[in-house]
């Protein structure tokens, strides 16, 4: 027996207990017993029983009929009413029965509630519920399929019709339910243009004599079955009729499925038309293949020749291609481009084609009895697939490229000659210092060499000729008056006019400081004298013009900058001397040693009569000897410091003399260069600033491990350059103010490619990015008392020595590095 859980709803305990005991005797499990309708709905939702037995006259806020309705509609659980009357009495209660029928119960069980009666009703309710669910499920499926479906009983009466069937027949289910199917399903067969009713099918449907194998339209060839709809429309269909049997295998009806095949008839007609077209195309393609210069051969996977055209025979000879591809190359002379190695055709078929891979444009060489001189060919071997993407054959297309080869060799030779000429021309244009620009008559640039872009600052511009002057920034040599676009030498050349050495000034965003140029231009004409464009040559004459202006200014202004530089350098040295003198004054004038020595003298004078007794027996006198020893040691230390300070002052005075002597010799034809110990020179510059360094607590690091021991240079100017750069770092540390770390200056000397580099790095105030290029300009300074000449004079020396100097910094507050780069060839002996 199937495990069926039952919920009992009965407000009389004795009846509930009796029914529960009867159910247990027939082995039905009872999941719960509740006395009210509200509890029944709640417990049914919670426990999901298979069947609910409910008192039809249950009282309460929710009576038995209302509770059964809720359980049936909301939970889809079959309900059986328990009637506490004998059957004859119960049937007389018409009002009660009418109200109960609305809830669609599965069964009624009147008293007495015997085991057999309970068993039969419960099993019937469960079976009906399952059949109802299956029917609903089947209805959903039939309503969802794309085919039309009609169901009949064993008398041929319609019991079901899905929406598709309603649409095709023109009838609605409500109209035809219970009607003979033959009144709705009018099926005809077209014979020689006429529609004849399918009497065999009609009789079978009327008599219910459809066999277990069913009936279908498959035997009616040519899509000749038609349905005549309610509207009279003729619809070509195919159909299938399947018999239905009850559980005892007795005929219970039929299911007729059919579909509109109008589009399939159209497809059939189109297919026939397509087949005819393909046949014509096949004939046409064969004619085309036979006329092609390319050789065509179609092969099966086993090497059988399915098709070949005459061109393939002309290339490979008249001998037929046999069924052994491994011998084709030997028989017909098919080689790789080396003209020696035979092509393994069988391996190509096995390796590529069978795996669906193509071989394209394989270059080969063919030499045989027909082609004694040989042919260069390109062959492609392509797989052919069926509708299942399976490889079924291969087609090879062979193209004779012998003449192409000859032409390619000639073309390659010609192109190589042209390329050499172009490269030579490009090399000339790209190497000359003068700028060259050529344009056609429309003003489109054809040549614009690197020197032209370097001189003008801006390369080819996509604009009209009348905008050239404005876009390039062309002025007369006065730097102010714009140069008319129409008067530009290249513009005049495009009009057929020549120009020679026209001077102008160029200033734009790429050359903000401007350049002076000299321009010559000529028109370009072909052999017939037709104007084709113009060419212009540009020469940078900035140095000449600036030199001429500088010479003029030098006569007017004299040697002002030189004098300022001398004064700046001497001022730095004098400041160092002053600092040394201040240190001497502090050490001597304010020295505590003098006061201590005076106190000793006073004590000796006081005890001159009893000196021996005083120093031997008096407690204070006993301290005199240690005091004198310590005083002597302190005087010795002070003497050492004073001596060192005097030496530094002397060195600074000597440095002043060197500055003056150096500036005097600057007017001489050449200045003496000598071998200088690099590390000693750096330390000497540091020593000159030692007082300032000590006073600020700056740590100095000097690293010359990767630099030569000696360099050959103008010693005094090199020394002054180092002093100026170190002084700049000290002042940068002063500008930063408060430090979270120890102030430091590092001097590192090293070799980098063709240069001896000196990096002077500090953790001072740093330099803003916009000032990195201005910092070496004469007069530029960020200090209130600065002159802007220290780094400028240093840069003059470095650049005058053939070197380079750069300021490097990540920004304000991040320190800076002054990088001096002197050419190795100039400074290393």
C-alpha positions, 0 to 999 in steps of 0.5 A: 500500500502506498504511504498516504499521510492523512489529516483528520479535522473533526470537532467531536473527539469520539468520532475523531478517535474512531476514524483515526483507529480505523485508519491505523487498522488499514495502515494509513498514517495520521499526521495530525488531528485538529478540531477547528477549520483554522487549525486545519488550514494551518496544519495542512500548510505545515505538514502537507498531507496527502488527503484531508478528512474533514467534518462537513458540518464543522463549526467555528469561525472557519467552518468545514466547507470554508476550510476545505475550500481554502485547502483545496484552492491554496494547497492543492490537497484532495479533501474528503467530507465526513458526514455524520449521517447515514447515506439516505439522510445525508442525501436529503440535505440538499442545501448542504450538498450544494454548498459543499459541491462548490469546493469540488471535493473528491469524495463524501463518506457518510456513517458508518465509517467502516474500514472498507469505505474509508479505504476505497474513498481515500484511494479513489481521491488520491488516484483522481488527484494524480489523474487531475494533476497529470491532465493539467500537466498534459494540457500545459504541454499540449497548449505549449507545443507548436503543433495543433492537437485535438483529443477525442473519446472512444466515440470520436467526440472532442474532449480537448483542443489546443490554441494552435488547433483553434487557430488552424481550424477556426473553431474554439474549444467552447464551441466544439467540446463534445462535438464529433471531430469529423465536423471540425477536422475536414481533411481532403486530398488533392488529386489532379487539381481537385480536393477529395475528402479523405473518407478512410480517415473520416470513417476511422475517426467516426468508428474509433477504428484507428489501430495501435500503429496509428494513421499519418499523412506520411503515405500521401506523397507530395504534401497533398493533404489539406485542411478546410478551415471554418472560414473555407481556407485551404491549408496544406497540412501533415497529420498524425493520429495516435490511439489512447488506451485506458488502464485495461488497454481498451480504446479510450479515444485518439489524439490528432496532431497536425501542422500547417506546412505552407512554408514547407511546400514553399521550401520544396518548390524553392529547393527544386528551383535551387537544384536546377540552378545548381545543376546549371551552375555546375555545368557553368563552373565546369566550363569555367574550370576547363577555361582557367589557366590555373590547374584544378584537381579534386581528390578523395582522401584515398587519392582517387582523382574526382575531377581535373581540368586541362590546365593541370594536365598541361603542367604535369603532363598527359599521363593520368594521375594514378591512385597512388599519391606517393608516386605523383611527384616522381612521375610528374616531376614535382619538387620543392623550390630547391628543385631537388627535393620531391614533394611528398603528396601522400604525407600532405594528404595524411597530415593536413587534409585528413585533419581539416587543415589547409596548405596555402600558396606552397611554392613548388617547382615542376619539371617533366617531359612536357616542361623541360625548362621547368615551371615555378608554381604556387599550390594550395591544398584545401579540405572539402567538408560535408554538412557535418563538418567532416572532411570528404575530399580535397581540392588543389589549385596550382598557379603558374608563377614563372613569369611572376618570378622573372618579373619579381626578380627584375622588379626587385633589382629595380626597387633595390636601385631606387631604394639605394638612390632614395636612401642616398638622397635621404641620407644627404638631406638628413645629414646636411646642417641646412634645412630643406623644404619642398612643396607642390603647387598646392602647398603640400610638403613633399620634403621636410628634412630634420634640420628644417624642423630643428631650425624652425622648431615646428615640422610640417604643418597642415594649414594653408599657405597664407597661415605659414608665417603666423604658424611658424612665427616669421618676423623681419630681423627686428624681431617685431614686424611679422613677415608677410606670408606671400613674401616668404621665399618658399611662397614666392618659389611656388609662384615661379620667383627665386629668392637669395639669402633672405634673412628673417627671425623665427619665434614660436612655442618650440623656439621661444627665444627665437632663431635668425635664419637665412633663406634661399628658394627656387621654383621646381619645374619639369622637363616641359617647364611646367611649374611643379612646386618649390624648394627652399633652403634654411640656414641658422645664422643665430650665432653670427647675428648674436655675435655681431650684436654682442660685439656691438654691446661689448663696445657699448657696455665694456666688461661689466659682467666680468667686473661683477664676476670678479667682485663676486668671487673676491667678495666670497673670499673676503667673507671667508677671511672675515669669518676667520677673523671673527673666529680669532676675535672670539677665541682671543678676546672673549677667552676664559683662559686669560681670566684663569691665567690672571686669577693664577697670577693674583694668587701667586702675588698674594702668596709670594712670601709663603709660596712653598708652604702654601702649595704644600700645606694649604688645601687650596694651594695643593690644587695649584699644580693640577690647575697650572697643568690643565691651564697649560694644556688649554693654552696649547689647544687654543694655540693650535686652533688659532694657528689653524684659523690663521692658516685658513685666513692666509689661504683665503688671502692667497685665494683672493690673489689667485682670483685677481691673477686669474682674471688678469690672465683671462685676457691672455691668449691662453691660460695655464692648465696643470695637473691637479689632485682631484680629491685635494682640490675638492677638500681645499674648497671645503676647507675654505668654507670650513667655518661656515660648515662647522657653524651649521653642523653640516656633514661633508662627504667626499667620494672620489673612488671612481675618478682619476687621481689627477686631472689637467685643468685651470686650477684657480678657476676650477677651485673657484667653481668648486667654492661657488657651488659648495657655497650655494649648497650651504646657502640652500641649507640655510634657506630650508631652516628647521631640519628633521635630519642632519644637514649634509653635503655630498661631493661625488666624482666619477667617470660616466662614458665620455665625461668626468662628473662631479655631483654636489648634492645637498638636502637643502631647500631644493629648486622649483622645476621652472627655475632649473634652467634659469639658475645659471643665468647672470643676475638670477637669484632667490636670495635677498642678498644674492648677486646671481653671479656665483653659479653663473660664473661657475657655468661660464667656466664649465661651458668654456672648458667644453663641459656641461652643468645641470641643476637637478631637483625634485622640487622645493624642500627636496634638496638639489644636485649640481652636476658638473660634466667635464670631457675626459679628453680635456681633463684627464692627462 
